Amino acid sequence: MSRGRFRFFVPILGAALFMVPPSAVFAQDGAAAIDGLSLPGISSFASPRGDEPLATGTLGEITLTAQLTDKGSDIGRGLVWRVFRPEAGPDGKLPLVASAQGGTSMFQLPPGSYLVHASYGRAGATKRITVGKQGKRESLVLDAGGLKLDAVLSGGVRIPPAKLRFSIFEADAGSDGERALIIPNVAPNSVVRLNSGTYHVVSTYGSVNAVIRSDIRVEAGKLTEATVEHRAADVTFKLVREAGGEAIADTSWSVLTESGDPLREAVGAFASMVLSEGDYTIIAKNRDRIYQRDFTVVAGRNQDVEVVASEDAAIDPNEGAD
């Protein structure tokens, strides 16, 4: 694991800043109301609707609003509303009564008790409401904020976005010792909406061993910006007959750590990969000949590593055999 650090910037922002596609993953507010019950997912959204026709005159009107904090302004868009009956059906799930997406939404429903869930990105809250014949308003406080992630190399050099990904996990490990994955493959500089709390963030540069982990706290009503500094570099290998020569095709590559543990294999005239800073050994095999070279990765310094197909670099494939 490479060494690195996070730099944090936390300006207070309004709800309109958190504009990423909504999701149905949520943290519960008033979880006791639905303990032991399962909320079904939905694959599409309809206009607010009820089970009974409006012409009956027996419906009550309720307007639902949501805020990031208890003193925040109403969220204008990006919400997904779902209204459920509080009693589970035969399948153990709560029957979906109505749904809507956007900001503040109005529903016309038969009088009675319901459970309302509002999701805003990966943030959400659930509340029990009562609908009567008289119109009323209910508000849900999401207790949510935003998280924006990025990464640089030593000296502030930007990392190509295509080679950088983040994964967000729960901060605490479960009984199996593993953290639950919340969001995989988060692109750099995208804003993720989350309920307030601490999250475990993994930044991966490339696909080998340039990985940094850190716990980050998201505060309600704020945007937390975290920048990772990766101590790694992009390395390209080629097997040549002489220094500066053309790369030899049909070459198999194997990268070993300083302790001799295999790290990554590749095939081709060129092999490129991102490696954390440190000392390594590269082994190149072409036909029945095997060559090796020790090299060092310096953080932020991309390099080409040539392995010369000479007797000095050749190794005996039977070396160490009994």
N, C-alpha and C positions, 0 to 999 in steps of 0.2 A: 504494500500500500504506500502510495507516495505521500509526502508531506505537503501541506498546503494550509491556506487559511481562508476564512470568510471575512469579507468586509460588509457591514450592514448599514443601510440607509432606511429610515422609517419615517417618512413624512405622513401626516394625517391627510387622508383623502376621503372624498365622498363616495357614495355607492356607485355612481356612474363610471368610475374608473375601472371597475372590475368587469370587463366585457369579454369573457371567454365563453365557449358553448356550454350550456347547462348540462348537469348530470344528475342522476337520481341517487347518488351516494350521499348520505347525510348523517349528522350527529343529532341525537334526539334532545328536545327540550320538552320536559314532561314525559319522560320515558316510562314512568310508572303506569301511564294510561294505556300503553300498548305492550306491556311486558308479556313475553311469551308468544306474541302474534307476529305474523310475517306480512310485510307490505308487498303486494305484487308490483312488478314493473309494468310499464306501458311503453309501447313501441311508437305511438303517435299521439298527437294532442288534438283535442276537439274544443269547440267553443264551450263556455260554461253551460252545463246541462244538468237536468235532474231526471229522476226515474218516472215522474208523472207529468202529464201535459200541463202547460201554463194555464190553459183555459179553465181548469178546475177551480181556480181562485183560492186554493187551499195552500199555496206555496208562500214561504217566507223569504224575504230578501236579506242577504248578508254580504257585506263588502269586506274583503280581506286585503290587508296591507302588510308589508314587511319592511323592517329596518335592520341595518347592520348592528347598531347598538341601541340601547334603550332611549337615547337622546338624539338618535340620528334621523335623517329625513327619509321619507318613503323611497324605496327602490323603484325606479321608473320602468325598468325592463330587465329581461334576463332571468326572470323567475319562472319556475314551473310549479303550478299548484295542483294538488291532488286531494280530493275529498273522499273519505272512506266512511262506511258504516263502522261503528265501534265493535260490533260482534263479528267474530270470525265465521266464515262460511264452512261448508263441509270439507273443503280442501285445507282448512286451517289458516286461510288468508283473509284479510279484510276486503270485503267487496268494494270496488271502486264505484263511487256515485257520480263524480264530476271531475273534470280536469280543465286546466287552462294554462296558457303561458303568456308572459309579458310582465307587466308591473302590477299595480292595484287591480283586483278583479272582483266582479260582482257575481254572486250565484243566487239562483232561485231554487229553493229546496223545500221539501215537506218539513214541517216543524219536527224537531227532534234533536238528538245528540249525534255529533259527528266527530271524526278525527281529521284534522287538516294538516297536510305536510307541505311545506314550502322548501324547494331546493334552489340554490343559487350557486351554480358551478358545483364544487364538491362540498359546499356548505349547505346546511339545512336545519330545519327545526320542525317539531310536531306539536300540535296543540289541540286539546279537546274544546269544541265549541257547541253552543246550543242555538238552534234556529227556532225563532218564534214567528208569530204572524206579523209582528212589527219589525220594520227594517232596523238593522244594527250594523256596527262595524267591529271587527276584531283585528288585532295587530299581533304579528309574530316577530320577535326579536331573534335574529339569527346568530348574534354574537360571533360575527365573522370578519375576516380581513382578507388581504391578498398577499401572495408570495410571488416574487419575480426573481428568477435565477439566471446567472451568467457566469462565465469563466474566462480567465486570461492565462497566458504563460508568464514566466518570470520577466520582469521589466514592463509588464502591461501589454504585451503583444496579444492581439485577439486570436482566439481559436476559431477555425472554420466551423460554422454552425453545424454542417453536415457530419462532423466528427465528434459532436458533443451532445450528450443526453443526460437528463436528470431523472431520478426515480425518487418518489416521496413515500416514506413508510411511517407507520405509527412509531412513536418514540419508544414505547415499552415492548419488550419481547414477550411472546406468549409462553404457555407452559412447555412448548416444544423448543424454546430458545430462539425462535424465529420471529422477526417483526412482520406484521401484516402489511402487504403492499397496498398503498392507497391509489397512487397514480404512477404508471410506468411511462418511460420515454417522453418526458416533458421537454419540449424544445426550449432552447435558451431565449431569454427575454420575453417569454409569454407569461401572462398573469394568471395565476391559479387561485381561485377563491376557495378558502378553507375556513372551517370553524376555528376560533381562537384556540391556541394550545401549542404544544411543542411537537415538532415533527423531525424524523430522521431523514436527512437528504443525502443521496448518493450521487456524486458527479462522476461520469465516466467519459474520458477523453480517449477516442479510439476504441479498441475492443480487446486489449490485452491486459495490462496491469496498471494503467494510469487511472487510479480511482481514489477519490477523496470522500470521506464521510464526515458529516457534522450534524449536530442537533440545532434546529432553528426554531425560534418561537414566533408565532403569528399572533398579532394583537388585533382585537376587534376594532373595526373602523379605520385601520391603517394598512398601508402597503409596505411590506418588508422587502427590501432589495438586498440580495446576498450575492457577492461575487467571489468565486473560487479562484485560487491561484494554483494551477497545476505545475508541478516540477517534473516535466516530461518533454519529449521531443519526438519528431517524426523521423524515422530511420528507414533508408532504402538500401537493400543489399543486392549485390551482383557479383557473379563469378566471372573473372577475366583471366586471359592467358598472360597478360602483362598489365602493369599499372596504367590506368587510363584507357584500356582496351575495351572492345565490344563485349557486352554481356553474353555469356554462353547459355543457350536455351536448354530446356529439359533438365533443370536443376532443382533438386529437392533441398529445402532449407529447414533447419531446426535451431531455435534459439534456446539457450540454456542460461539459467541464472548463475550468479557468482558461485553458488554452492553446487552447481551441476544439475539442478532440477530442470526438466523440460518445461518450456513456457509456451511456445507457439511453433507450429509447423506451417510450411507453405511450399508451393510448387510453381516454378516459372523462371524465366530469365531474370526477372526482378521480383523482389519481395519487399513490400513496404508495410510498416506497422508503427504504431505509437508505443513507446516504451517509457516507463518511469526512469528517472535518473538513477544511475548506478552502473555496475560492471557486469558484462555479459560475455558469453561465448557464442559465436555463430558457426554452425557446421553446414557445409555445402556438399551435396553428393551429386556427382554427374557420372552416369554410367557406373563403372565399378570403382571409381576413385572418390575418396572422401577427403575434404579439406576443412580446416578450421582456422578461426582467428578470434582473439580476444579483442573486445572494444568497450569503450565507455560512453554512456549517454550523459550529456550535459544538459541540464534543464534549459529549455527554450532555444536550443541550438540544433536545428534540423541538419541531418548529414547523410551522405552516401558512404556506405561501408563496402569497400572492395575486398573480395577474397581472391587472391592470386593463385591460380592453379599451378603451383610450383611444388617441387619436392619438399621444400622447407615447410610448406603449409599442409602437405599431405599427411594423413594418419593411416595406420594399418587397421582395416576393418575388423581384423581378428584380435586386435590388441585387448588384453584383459580376459580373453577366452581361456577356459581350462584346457 
